[in-house]
């Protein structure tokens, strides 16, 4: 479970084909209980999340320290309080003493929707396009993709679990704009919780590389938070809808667009 730390803006994406998994809150993967990508079991028979984070955030490809990864995971999880099924964060005791998680179903719309933007990270047109994109993804593959944009403490928190019926084949993408932290280059804005159901199709390396490609502060500076969100969502969608349903590297979106343009041009002849 992950969510934005206090005073940070976050965008959360959940993907599921109609429960447990690894957690990637930073640009490089590391399991909190060790370096393996296999998931251990904690109290309550819940899998331990895999976590990571920048050592200082200044270089998205830099080395990761174990302490930094744990502190970052704890801040996001306990500070914001979204809990998904069968996902448990191992955090230092001092982090566990932070303010309890939030459960605000009143912030959720009464109707079901794929995109909830509480802080206007996206334009209305972008929300409409992504919502349609997620509907088409579900029809074509059976996977459900959900997007929540928020600013702590105004977050539905735990309530999203029931609202979207998050299960063991769920991917949660948190986009944390963290303006104050980003000025010092402290964070990668893209974070993921990935269910075991997608472990083979989209392995940990894919999420690490997706973070490094679109979540680093240089990409965000040049393309905006909305550009990072759209690029990440497009990459995930393309991989899930591919013939193999397998990706280790995020697709080259520019090349894909060019190839599609060529095919459309040929089709019009």
N, C-alpha and C positions, 0 to 999 in steps of 0.2 A: 504494500500500500504506500502510495506516495501522494504528496500534494505540495503546493507552494508553501514556503516558509512565511512567517509573519511579514506583512508589508510588501509582499511580492505578488505579482500578477501571475496567474497560471492558466494554462489551457490544457484540458485533460481529454485524451482520446481513448475510448475503449473499443476494441475490436473483438467480435466473437462470432462463430458460426452457430447459429442458433443456439481453472480453479486453483489451479496452483501454477507456480511458475518461477521465473527468475526476474530479478529486478535490476534495471540499468539506469540509475539516476545520473550518471555522468558519462563522459566520453569513452571510458574504457571499462570493460567488465571485470568484476572480481566478486567472488562469493564471500559473504561476510564471515562465514565459518571456515573459510579456506580458499584456495585458489582454483578448485575444481569447478566445472560448470554443472556438475551433478547437484541435485537439490537435497540438502539434509533435512532431517525432521526435528522440529522443536516441540515445545510443550503443546499438547492438544493435537499432535500428529499433523501439524501444519508445516508445509515446506518452508525452509529458510530462504529469504530472497537473496538474489545476487545483486551486488551494488557496486558502484564505482563513482569516481568524481575526479575533477582536476586536482592536482596538488596545490596549485595556487590560482588556476583559472586563466593564467595569462597565455598559455599555449595549449590549444585544444588537443594537441597530440602528445603532450608532455606526460611524464610518468605519474603514476597514481600511488599515493601512500595509503596504507590500510587505515590509519587513523582518520585521514581526510575523508575516505569513503564512508566510514561508519558515522562520522559526525554529520556528513551531508545527508545521508539516508535518514538519520534520526531527526534532523531538523525538518526535512520535508514531511516525513511520516507523522511525527508527533506534533509538530507545529501546526499542521493544517488538518490532519485527521480524516483522510478518506481511507476506509478499510475495505478491501475487496476479499472475497472468499478465499480461504486457505492460503493467505499470504501473510507472513509474519516477519517483522523487521527486528533484527537483533541490534539493540542500541545501547550505548553506555548508560549507566545508571543516572548520571547527571542529566542526560537528554530525556530519560524517561520521566523526570520530574517536571518537565515542561507542561504548559497548559494542556488540558485534556482536549481530545479531538472534537470536531464540530459535527452536529447532525441537524441540518436546517432544511427539511423537506419543503418549507414554505417558500424557499428560493427557486424551487423547481416549477416549471410550467405545468398547468393542469393537463394539457394535452401531451401526447407522446411526440417527441421530436428527436432527430438525430444530432442536432446542433443546438447547444445552449450557450449563448454568449452574453454573460452578465456584465462585461466590462468593455464591450465594443472593440475588441482586438481586430475584428474583421468587419468589413463593410457589409451592408445588407445584401448586396449582390454576391459577395464572396460566400456568405452564409448560405444563400439560396443554392449556389453552384455546388458547394461541398455537400449540402444536405441531399441534393439529387444524386451526386456521385456516390454517396454512401448507400442510398436506396438501390442504385443500380448494382453496387458491389454485393449487397445482400441477395438480390435476385439471382445474380450470376454465379455466386460462389457459396452462399449460405453463411458467409461471415457477416457479422454486424459491426459496423464502425460507428462510434459515438464521440462527439466532441463537446467539451465543456470549457468555457473561458470564464475565469473568475478572478477575484482579488480577495485574499484573506484579510479579515475574518469573514467577509461576506461570501461564504461558500456553502453549498449544500452538504459538503462533507460525506458522511456515511450514507446519506440518503440516496446517493447515486447508485449504490449497489442494488437496491430494490427497484429503483426507478427504471434502470436499464437491464435488470435481471442479469447482472454480470456473473459469468460462470468460469469453469476451468479452461475454456478456450477463448480467453479474453486477453486482448492487448490494451493496456492503458498508456496513452502518451500524455505526459504532462509538459506543457510549454510554459515555462516560468520566465517571464520577462525581467523580473527582479531588477528594476531600474537602478536602485541604489547600489546593488552588488555589481551590476554589469558595468558601471562606470569605472570600477576598479578591476574589471575583467575577471570577476570571481567565479562566474558560473557559465556552464553550457546550458542553453535554455531548453534543450530537448531531453526528456527523461521517459523511460518506458518500464512498464510492468508487463511481462509476457507470460501467458499461460502455457502449460506443458503441451497443449494441443497443437501449438504452432512451432514447437521446438525443432522439428525436423525440417519444415518448410522454410522457416525464417530463424536460423540459428543465432546464437549470441553475437557472432561476428557481424552479422547484418546490422543489428541494432547499434553496435559500437560504431560501425562505419557510417551509419545514417546520422548518428549524433555528431560525429566529427565533421561530417560534410555540411550539414545544414544548421546545427545548433551552436556552432562557435560564434563568438562575438563579431568576427570579421564578416561572416556571411550576413548576420543580422544587421550589422552596420550598413552594408551595401544594399541589402534587399528588404529590410524591415522584418518585424516579427511575423507579419502576415505572410510574407514571402517564405519564411522558414516553415511555417505551419503548412502552407499549401504544397511546398516542395516535399515535405515529409509525408503528407497524406497521399500525394500523387505517387510517390515512390512505393509506399506500402500497397496501395491499390494496384499498381502495375504488377508487382510481384505476386500478389494473391490471385490476380486474374491471368497470369501467364500460363502457358501450356503445362509447365511443370509444377507451378505453384511453389517454386524454390528459388531463393536468392541468398547469396552470401554478400554480394556487393550491391548497393543501391543502384538502380538503373540510371543511365545518363539521360536526364530528362530532355536536354537540348537535342540529343541524337534521336531520341524517340519521337520528338515533335517534328524534326526534319524528315525522318523516315515516313511518318504519317502523312506529311505534306506531299512527299514524293508519290506515295501510293494513291492519294486522293487525286493528284495531278494526272497520274497514269489512268485512273479510272474515268476521268472526264474526257479522255481522248476518244 
